[in-house]
Amino acid sequence: MQEKYVLYGKLVRDRIPQIIRADGAEPEVYVAGPAEYRQRLRAKLAEDVAEYMEADETDAPEELADVLEVSFALAADLGVDPAQLEKIRAAKAEQRGGFAERIVWTGNR
């Protein structure tokens, strides 16, 4: 049976509580369990992708870096390190190609 959570708060980067303290406030935090962590990472990925989609060209690289950071965390949660993830990406690119040629498929004849 999959556990359901009523999600209050949001998953933040590891140093955020430290940064909040440095600004003179005391953050209220807890450490998520494994199932909640994975659920929150998925929600964070959706949030970061939405922020990337809304970003202008100036902010887009930073938002894309956030997507990459969450992707690495999701991979680590699955037991896949960045080097393994890159091997998987490269193998897919070798087999199916990348996106550099800007090809748009419109159907078959």
C-alpha positions as CSV (number, residue, x, y, z in Angstrom):
1,M,0.0,0.0,0.0
2,Q,1.4,3.4,-1.0
3,E,1.5,5.9,1.9
4,K,-0.2,9.3,1.4
5,Y,1.0,12.5,3.0
6,V,-0.6,15.8,3.6
7,L,2.3,17.9,2.5
8,Y,3.0,21.0,4.5
9,G,6.1,23.0,3.8
10,K,8.4,22.3,1.0
11,L,11.6,20.4,0.3
12,V,14.5,22.9,0.3
13,R,18.2,22.7,-0.4
14,D,20.4,21.4,2.5
15,R,21.9,24.8,3.4
16,I,18.6,26.8,3.5
17,P,18.1,26.4,7.3
18,Q,21.7,27.6,7.8
19,I,21.0,30.6,5.6
20,I,17.8,31.4,7.4
21,R,19.6,31.3,10.7
22,A,22.3,33.6,9.4
23,D,19.5,36.1,8.5
24,G,18.4,36.1,12.2
25,A,15.4,33.7,12.0
26,E,14.9,30.2,13.4
27,P,13.6,27.8,10.7
28,E,11.1,25.0,11.6
29,V,12.3,21.9,9.8
30,Y,12.2,18.1,9.9
31,V,13.9,15.3,7.9
32,A,11.5,13.5,5.5
33,G,11.3,9.8,5.5
34,P,12.2,7.8,2.3
35,A,8.7,7.7,0.8
36,E,7.9,11.3,1.6
37,Y,11.3,12.4,0.3
38,R,10.7,10.8,-3.1
39,Q,7.2,12.3,-3.3
40,R,8.6,15.8,-2.4
41,L,11.5,15.4,-4.9
42,R,8.9,14.7,-7.6
43,A,6.9,17.7,-6.6
44,K,10.1,19.8,-6.6
45,L,10.9,18.6,-10.1
46,A,7.5,19.8,-11.3
47,E,7.9,23.1,-9.5
48,D,11.4,23.7,-11.0
49,V,10.3,22.7,-14.5
50,A,7.4,25.2,-14.3
51,E,9.8,27.9,-13.1
52,Y,12.1,27.1,-16.1
53,M,9.1,27.3,-18.5
54,E,8.3,30.8,-17.2
55,A,11.9,32.1,-17.1
56,D,13.3,34.5,-19.5
57,E,16.7,33.9,-21.2
58,T,18.6,35.5,-18.4
59,D,17.1,33.4,-15.6
60,A,16.6,30.2,-17.6
61,P,20.1,28.7,-17.1
62,E,19.7,29.0,-13.3
63,E,16.3,27.4,-13.4
64,L,17.7,24.6,-15.6
65,A,20.5,24.1,-13.1
66,D,17.8,23.6,-10.4
67,V,16.1,21.0,-12.6
68,L,19.4,19.2,-13.0
69,E,20.0,19.3,-9.2
70,V,16.7,17.7,-8.5
71,S,17.2,15.2,-11.3
72,F,20.5,14.1,-9.6
73,A,18.7,13.8,-6.2
74,L,16.0,11.7,-7.8
75,A,18.6,9.5,-9.4
76,A,20.5,9.1,-6.1
77,D,17.3,8.1,-4.4
78,L,17.1,5.3,-7.0
79,G,20.7,4.3,-6.3
80,V,22.0,5.9,-9.5
81,D,25.0,8.2,-9.3
82,P,25.6,11.1,-11.7
83,A,28.2,9.1,-13.7
84,Q,25.7,6.2,-14.2
85,L,22.9,8.7,-15.1
86,E,25.2,10.2,-17.7
87,K,26.0,6.7,-19.1
88,I,22.2,6.1,-19.4
89,R,21.7,9.4,-21.1
90,A,24.6,8.8,-23.5
91,A,23.4,5.3,-24.4
92,K,19.9,6.7,-25.2
93,A,21.5,9.5,-27.3
94,E,23.6,6.9,-29.1
95,Q,20.6,4.7,-29.8
96,R,17.9,7.3,-30.5
97,G,19.9,10.5,-31.0
98,G,19.7,13.8,-29.2
99,F,17.9,17.0,-30.0
100,A,20.6,19.1,-31.7
101,E,19.1,18.7,-35.2
102,R,15.8,20.3,-34.0
103,I,13.7,17.6,-35.8
104,V,9.9,17.9,-35.4
105,W,7.8,14.8,-36.1
106,T,4.3,15.5,-37.5
107,G,3.2,11.9,-38.2
108,N,3.6,9.1,-40.7
109,R,2.4,8.8,-44.3
